[in-house]
């Protein structure tokens, strides 16, 4: 099984995470604004940083899937 995100999907995931973090009641309004400003200025859809994040996410997903497949093989089914 192979899972791979494109840059638009990665940006949508990042936006959902930023929205979730910004809803944290312990954050100040200044911190919320700083987080949103970071996303809108540095993590634009199609930017180099978003492409780098996409590559990192895809590498991590592939490694996780590989580790899960390997651990399924090593588990004994007779227990």
Secondary structure, DSSP 8 states (H G I E B T S, - for coil): ------HHHHHHHHHHHHHHHHT-TTS-HHHHHHHHHHHHHHS-TTSHHHHHHHHHHHHHHHHHHHHHHHHHHHS-S--
